[in-house]
Amino acid sequence: MNFKYKAHRPGEEKFIEGEIEATDKFHLSRQMRDQGLILVSAVAVVSKWFDFDRINELVVIVKLHDLVTFANNLSAMLFAGLSLSRSLDVLGRQTRNVKFKRIIGQLIQNIADGKSLSVAMSQHSKVFSPVFVAMVAAGEESGNLPQSLKIVGEQMEKTYMLRRKIKGALAYPGVILTAMFAIGFLMLTFVVPTLVSTFKEFNVQLPLSTRTIIALSDVLSNYWGATLVLFFLFISFLYWSARTKRGKRLIDYLLLHVPFISGIVKEINSATMARTLSSLIGSGVNMLKSLDITEKVLQNSYYKEVLVKAREGVQKGDSLSGFFQRDEKLFPILVGELTEVGEETGKLPEMLANVATFFENEVEAITKDMSTIIEPILMIIIGLFVGFFAISIIQPIYSITEAI
């Protein structure tokens, strides 16, 4: 059950308040003592039929940025000499994410019960990725947990920045296309029906383009409910198909073969693969486990297959670079060559980090240029859309004018 508690540190007058899970008050008192706190009061939290905080916790997700902040700050406090329990307590009170606050509270409780941080994190697999857990475990084994947390924080920050730049580049065309469809819907629903009555009144011979627009307008005006249902069913079908094995495979294939997009996809996957492997191996995780975890991190099924084969090959004594060099359709030449240099010099983590940095910079450059490339394409699409609509409406109006 959960308890709302009030406690303070020995020699300090300032009270610390919060909510934590414990089996009973005796267990709670021991938890507080393990954290260097003296329990003053504790009240059991009574469950409600409608608990806004609980609903808020279910809706809220722990974002990648929250994890970056958590890893970096925990590393900094451990480097400064704070105990793990006290560092987590500070982070728990600092975060505004109610779900993450509860999870940190459970980490503190598990550590007080004698579990390691990595084991405690593994119980929250939806929040802490296999990479995060493995690197923390490696840091615990090597006795250098602060450094491992620093590395995982840097790795997640790189991933976060890469995602943010890609989303930023796609936001502009997304807004423009959404606005275009919204305006088109309003025109077909409200403007076209008023013009149709005028055309019928003058008995004008309508061209094919105008008849097409009127037909679309009739469907949207008279059957808008059915249209919305069909639209959502279609989106649901696409979503369901994309989650099936065959659907995912098809999407992965298209992403790797569509011009312009394929280059970005290959560079993003190469950067993610290299950054993850570099972080894991650099933290002391063995090669086979690093490949296994990296395979789970990658989303594209074709890249996952290569890493599965690489793991089997490395287990037999083959070099990792050989697998990258044989799949140049997926991995640019630089990946295999620098990996081979890293294997020969004994500096594989450093070389993989260089690979990751290179492709991250390439993706950043592409995303900066993307708006410049997409803008004229969008202007052409909008121009064709507006032109078709204008011609379809103006032609009958000219016919009416000539008839008068």
C-alpha positions as CSV (number, residue, x, y, z in Angstrom):
1,M,0.0,0.0,0.0
2,N,1.0,3.6,-0.4
3,F,1.9,6.0,2.5
4,K,2.1,9.7,2.6
5,Y,5.1,10.4,4.9
6,K,6.8,13.3,6.6
7,A,10.5,12.8,7.5
8,H,13.7,14.8,8.1
9,R,17.4,14.2,8.2
10,P,19.3,14.1,11.5
11,G,20.3,17.6,12.6
12,E,18.0,19.3,10.0
13,E,14.8,21.1,10.7
14,K,13.4,21.0,7.1
15,F,10.8,18.3,6.6
16,I,10.7,16.0,3.5
17,E,7.2,15.0,2.4
18,G,6.2,12.5,-0.2
19,E,4.4,9.3,-1.1
20,I,6.0,5.9,-1.2
21,E,4.9,2.2,-1.4
22,A,5.5,0.0,1.6
23,T,4.0,-3.2,3.2
24,D,3.4,-1.5,6.5
25,K,4.6,1.4,8.7
26,F,7.5,-0.7,10.1
27,H,8.7,-1.4,6.6
28,L,8.4,2.3,5.8
29,S,10.4,3.3,8.8
30,R,13.2,0.9,7.8
31,Q,13.1,2.4,4.3
32,M,13.4,5.9,5.7
33,R,16.3,4.8,8.0
34,D,18.1,3.2,5.1
35,Q,17.9,6.5,3.2
36,G,19.3,8.4,6.3
37,L,15.9,9.8,7.2
38,I,13.9,9.9,10.5
39,L,10.2,9.1,10.0
40,V,8.0,11.7,11.7
41,S,4.5,10.6,10.5
42,A,2.9,8.3,8.0
43,V,-0.7,8.0,6.8
44,A,-2.0,5.2,4.6
45,V,-3.4,6.5,1.3
46,V,-7.0,5.3,0.9
47,S,-7.9,4.3,-2.6
48,K,-10.7,6.2,-4.3
49,W,-13.2,5.4,-6.9
50,F,-12.0,8.4,-8.9
51,D,-8.4,9.2,-8.2
52,F,-7.2,12.0,-10.5
53,D,-3.5,11.5,-9.7
54,R,-3.8,7.8,-10.6
55,I,-5.6,8.6,-13.9
56,N,-3.0,11.2,-14.6
57,E,-0.2,8.7,-13.9
58,L,-1.8,6.2,-16.4
59,V,-2.0,8.8,-19.1
60,V,1.4,10.4,-18.6
61,I,4.4,8.6,-20.2
62,V,8.1,8.8,-19.3
63,K,9.7,10.6,-22.2
64,L,13.2,10.1,-23.5
65,H,14.1,13.6,-22.3
66,D,13.1,12.5,-18.7
67,L,15.5,9.6,-18.9
68,V,18.3,11.7,-20.3
69,T,17.9,14.1,-17.3
70,F,17.7,11.2,-14.9
71,A,20.9,9.5,-16.1
72,N,23.0,12.7,-16.3
73,N,21.9,14.0,-12.9
74,L,22.3,10.6,-11.2
75,S,25.8,10.3,-12.7
76,A,26.7,13.8,-11.5
77,M,25.5,13.2,-7.9
78,L,27.3,9.8,-7.7
79,F,30.5,11.5,-9.0
80,A,30.0,14.1,-6.2
81,G,30.0,11.4,-3.6
82,L,26.3,11.1,-2.7
83,S,24.9,7.7,-1.9
84,L,22.7,6.0,-4.5
85,S,19.6,6.1,-2.3
86,R,19.9,9.8,-1.5
87,S,20.6,10.6,-5.2
88,L,17.5,8.8,-6.2
89,D,15.5,10.5,-3.5
90,V,16.6,13.9,-4.8
91,L,15.7,12.9,-8.4
92,G,12.3,11.6,-7.2
93,R,11.5,14.9,-5.5
94,Q,12.8,16.9,-8.5
95,T,10.9,15.3,-11.3
96,R,7.4,16.6,-12.2
97,N,6.4,13.4,-14.0
98,V,4.1,11.7,-11.6
99,K,4.6,8.3,-13.2
100,F,8.4,8.6,-13.1
101,K,8.2,9.9,-9.5
102,R,6.4,6.6,-8.5
103,I,8.9,4.5,-10.4
104,I,11.9,6.2,-8.8
105,G,10.2,5.6,-5.4
106,Q,10.0,1.9,-6.3
107,L,13.7,1.9,-7.2
108,I,14.6,3.3,-3.8
109,Q,12.4,0.7,-2.1
110,N,14.0,-2.2,-4.1
111,I,17.5,-0.9,-3.4
112,A,16.6,-0.7,0.3
113,D,15.5,-4.3,0.1
114,G,19.0,-5.3,-1.1
115,K,18.5,-5.4,-4.9
116,S,20.9,-3.8,-7.3
117,L,19.9,-0.7,-9.4
118,S,20.1,-2.7,-12.6
119,V,17.8,-5.4,-11.2
120,A,15.4,-2.8,-9.9
121,M,15.3,-1.1,-13.3
122,S,14.7,-4.3,-15.2
123,Q,11.3,-4.6,-13.4
124,H,10.3,-1.5,-15.4
125,S,11.2,-2.6,-18.9
126,K,8.7,-0.2,-20.5
127,V,10.6,2.7,-19.1
128,F,14.2,1.6,-18.9
129,S,15.5,0.1,-22.2
130,P,17.6,-3.1,-22.4
131,V,20.6,-0.8,-23.3
132,F,20.1,1.3,-20.1
133,V,19.8,-1.7,-17.9
134,A,22.8,-3.5,-19.4
135,M,25.0,-0.5,-19.1
136,V,24.0,0.1,-15.5
137,A,24.7,-3.6,-14.8
138,A,28.1,-3.3,-16.4
139,G,28.9,-0.2,-14.3
140,E,27.9,-2.1,-11.2
141,E,30.1,-5.0,-12.0
142,S,33.1,-2.8,-12.9
143,G,32.6,-0.6,-9.9
144,N,32.2,2.5,-12.1
145,L,28.5,3.1,-12.1
146,P,28.8,6.9,-12.4
147,Q,30.8,6.6,-15.7
148,S,28.4,4.1,-17.1
149,L,25.4,6.4,-16.3
150,K,27.3,9.3,-18.0
151,I,27.8,7.2,-21.1
152,V,24.2,6.1,-21.3
153,G,23.1,9.7,-20.7
154,E,25.2,10.9,-23.6
155,Q,24.0,8.1,-25.8
156,M,20.3,8.8,-25.1
157,E,20.9,12.5,-25.5
158,K,22.3,11.9,-29.0
159,T,19.3,9.8,-29.8
160,Y,16.9,12.4,-28.4
161,M,18.5,15.2,-30.4
162,L,18.4,13.1,-33.6
163,R,14.7,12.4,-33.2
164,R,14.0,16.0,-32.4
165,K,15.7,17.2,-35.6
166,I,13.9,14.7,-37.8
167,K,10.5,15.6,-36.2
168,G,11.3,19.3,-36.7
169,A,12.0,18.8,-40.3
170,L,8.8,16.8,-40.9
171,A,6.6,19.3,-38.9
172,Y,6.4,22.0,-41.6
173,P,5.2,19.7,-44.5
174,G,2.8,18.0,-42.0
175,V,1.2,21.3,-41.0
176,I,0.9,22.4,-44.7
177,L,-0.7,19.2,-45.9
178,T,-3.1,19.0,-43.0
179,A,-4.2,22.6,-43.7
180,M,-4.6,21.9,-47.4
181,F,-6.8,18.9,-46.7
182,A,-8.9,20.9,-44.1
183,I,-9.4,23.7,-46.5
184,G,-10.3,21.3,-49.3
185,F,-12.9,19.6,-47.0
186,L,-14.5,22.9,-46.1
187,M,-14.6,24.0,-49.7
188,L,-16.2,20.8,-50.8
189,T,-18.7,20.8,-47.9
190,F,-19.8,24.4,-47.9
191,V,-18.7,26.3,-51.0
192,V,-19.3,23.9,-53.8
193,P,-23.0,23.0,-52.8
194,T,-23.9,26.8,-53.2
195,L,-22.4,26.9,-56.7
196,V,-24.1,23.7,-57.8
197,S,-27.5,25.3,-57.4
198,T,-26.4,28.1,-59.6
199,F,-25.1,25.8,-62.3
200,K,-28.4,23.8,-62.2
201,E,-30.4,27.0,-62.5
202,F,-28.6,28.0,-65.8
203,N,-28.6,24.4,-67.1
204,V,-24.8,24.7,-67.9
205,Q,-22.9,21.8,-69.5
206,L,-20.4,20.9,-66.9
207,P,-16.8,19.6,-67.7
208,L,-15.5,16.4,-66.3
209,S,-13.3,18.1,-63.6
210,T,-16.3,20.1,-62.3
211,R,-18.5,16.9,-62.3
212,T,-15.8,15.2,-60.3
213,I,-15.6,17.9,-57.7
214,I,-19.4,18.0,-57.4
215,A,-19.5,14.2,-56.9
216,L,-17.0,14.5,-54.1
217,S,-18.9,17.3,-52.6
218,D,-22.2,15.3,-52.7
219,V,-20.5,12.4,-50.9
220,L,-19.0,14.6,-48.2
221,S,-22.2,16.6,-47.7
222,N,-24.7,13.8,-47.7
223,Y,-22.7,10.9,-46.3
224,W,-20.2,12.7,-44.1
225,G,-20.8,10.3,-41.2
226,A,-20.2,7.2,-43.3
227,T,-17.2,8.9,-44.9
228,L,-15.6,9.6,-41.5
229,V,-16.3,6.0,-40.4
230,L,-14.7,4.6,-43.6
231,F,-11.8,6.9,-43.1
232,F,-11.1,5.8,-39.6
233,L,-11.6,2.1,-40.6
234,F,-9.0,2.6,-43.3
235,I,-6.5,4.2,-40.9
236,S,-7.2,1.4,-38.4
237,F,-6.6,-1.2,-41.1
238,L,-3.3,0.5,-42.1
239,Y,-2.2,0.7,-38.4
240,W,-3.1,-3.0,-37.8
241,S,-1.4,-4.1,-41.1
242,A,1.8,-2.1,-40.1
243,R,1.9,-4.1,-36.8
244,T,1.8,-7.5,-38.4
245,K,5.0,-9.2,-39.4
246,R,4.3,-9.1,-43.1
247,G,3.1,-5.5,-42.9
248,K,6.2,-4.4,-41.0
249,R,8.4,-6.2,-43.4
250,L,6.8,-4.4,-46.4
251,I,7.2,-1.0,-44.7
252,D,10.8,-1.7,-43.9
253,Y,11.4,-2.7,-47.6
254,L,9.8,0.4,-48.9
255,L,11.8,2.6,-46.5
256,L,15.0,1.1,-47.9
257,H,14.1,1.5,-51.5
258,V,12.1,4.8,-51.9
259,P,14.5,7.4,-53.4
260,F,15.8,10.1,-51.0
261,I,14.1,8.5,-48.0
262,S,16.2,5.3,-48.3
263,G,19.5,7.2,-47.8
264,I,18.2,8.9,-44.6
265,V,16.9,5.6,-43.3
266,K,20.2,3.8,-43.8
267,E,22.1,6.6,-42.1
268,I,19.8,6.7,-39.1
269,N,20.0,2.9,-38.6
270,S,23.8,3.0,-39.1
271,A,24.1,5.8,-36.5
272,T,21.8,4.1,-34.0
273,M,23.5,0.7,-34.4
274,A,27.0,2.2,-34.1
275,R,26.1,4.5,-31.1
276,T,24.4,1.7,-29.2
277,L,27.2,-0.8,-29.8
278,S,29.9,1.8,-28.9
279,S,28.1,2.6,-25.6
280,L,27.6,-1.0,-24.6
281,I,31.1,-2.3,-25.4
282,G,32.7,0.9,-24.0
283,S,30.8,0.2,-20.7
284,G,32.2,-3.3,-20.5
285,V,29.3,-5.3,-21.9
286,N,30.6,-8.3,-23.8
287,M,30.3,-8.4,-27.6
288,L,27.7,-11.1,-27.9
289,K,25.4,-9.4,-25.4
290,S,26.0,-6.0,-27.0
291,L,24.9,-7.4,-30.4
292,D,21.9,-9.0,-28.8
293,I,20.7,-5.8,-27.1
294,T,21.5,-3.7,-30.2
295,E,19.4,-6.0,-32.4
296,K,16.4,-5.3,-30.0
297,V,17.0,-1.6,-30.2
298,L,16.9,-1.4,-34.0
299,Q,13.4,-1.2,-35.6
300,N,14.1,-2.2,-39.2
301,S,13.8,-5.9,-39.6
302,Y,16.5,-6.1,-42.3
303,Y,19.1,-4.5,-39.9
304,K,17.9,-6.8,-37.1
305,E,18.6,-9.9,-39.4
306,V,22.2,-8.7,-40.1
307,L,22.9,-8.3,-36.3
308,V,21.4,-11.8,-35.6
309,K,23.7,-13.3,-38.2
310,A,26.6,-11.2,-36.9
311,R,26.1,-12.5,-33.4
312,E,26.1,-16.1,-34.6
313,G,29.2,-15.4,-36.7
314,V,31.1,-13.6,-33.9
315,Q,30.3,-16.5,-31.6
316,K,32.0,-18.8,-34.1
317,G,35.1,-16.5,-34.3
318,D,34.2,-14.3,-37.4
319,S,34.9,-10.6,-37.4
320,L,32.0,-8.1,-37.0
321,S,33.3,-5.9,-39.8
322,G,32.9,-8.7,-42.3
323,F,29.1,-8.7,-41.9
324,F,28.8,-5.0,-42.4
325,Q,31.1,-5.1,-45.5
326,R,29.0,-7.9,-47.0
327,D,25.8,-5.9,-46.6
328,E,26.8,-2.6,-48.3
329,K,23.1,-2.2,-49.5
330,L,22.3,-1.6,-45.8
331,F,25.5,-0.3,-44.3
332,P,27.5,2.4,-46.1
333,I,31.1,1.5,-46.8
334,L,32.4,3.6,-44.0
335,V,30.7,1.4,-41.4
336,G,32.5,-1.8,-42.4
337,E,35.9,-0.1,-42.9
338,L,36.0,1.8,-39.6
339,T,34.7,-1.2,-37.7
340,E,37.6,-3.2,-39.2
341,V,40.1,-0.6,-38.2
342,G,38.6,-0.7,-34.6
343,E,39.0,-4.5,-34.5
344,E,42.6,-4.3,-35.7
345,T,43.7,-1.5,-33.3
346,G,41.7,-2.7,-30.3
347,K,39.7,0.6,-30.3
348,L,36.3,-0.7,-31.5
349,P,34.2,1.5,-29.2
350,E,36.0,4.6,-30.3
351,M,35.7,3.7,-34.0
352,L,32.0,2.9,-33.7
353,A,31.5,6.2,-31.9
354,N,33.2,8.0,-34.8
355,V,30.8,6.2,-37.2
356,A,27.8,7.2,-35.2
357,T,29.0,10.9,-35.0
358,F,29.6,11.0,-38.8
359,F,26.1,9.7,-39.7
360,E,24.4,11.8,-37.0
361,N,26.0,14.9,-38.6
362,E,24.9,13.7,-42.0
363,V,21.3,13.3,-40.9
364,E,21.5,16.7,-39.2
365,A,22.7,18.3,-42.5
366,I,20.0,16.5,-44.5
367,T,17.2,17.6,-42.0
368,K,18.4,21.2,-42.3
369,D,18.2,21.0,-46.1
370,M,15.0,19.1,-46.0
371,S,12.8,22.2,-45.7
372,T,14.6,23.8,-48.6
373,I,13.9,20.7,-50.7
374,I,10.3,20.1,-49.6
375,E,9.1,23.7,-49.8
376,P,9.1,23.9,-53.6
377,I,7.6,20.4,-53.9
378,L,4.8,21.5,-51.6
379,M,4.2,24.7,-53.6
380,I,3.9,22.6,-56.7
381,I,1.4,20.2,-55.0
382,I,-0.6,23.1,-53.6
383,G,-0.5,24.9,-57.0
384,L,-1.9,21.8,-58.8
385,F,-4.6,21.4,-56.2
386,V,-5.7,25.1,-56.3
387,G,-5.4,25.2,-60.1
388,F,-7.5,22.1,-60.6
389,F,-10.2,23.5,-58.2
390,A,-10.1,27.0,-59.8
391,I,-10.4,25.7,-63.3
392,S,-13.2,23.4,-62.4
393,I,-15.2,26.2,-60.9
394,I,-14.3,29.0,-63.3
395,Q,-15.1,27.1,-66.5
396,P,-18.9,26.8,-65.8
397,I,-19.0,30.4,-64.7
398,Y,-17.5,31.5,-68.1
399,S,-20.2,29.3,-69.8
400,I,-22.9,31.1,-67.8
401,T,-21.5,34.5,-68.7
402,E,-21.4,33.6,-72.4
403,A,-25.0,32.3,-72.2
404,I,-26.1,35.6,-70.7
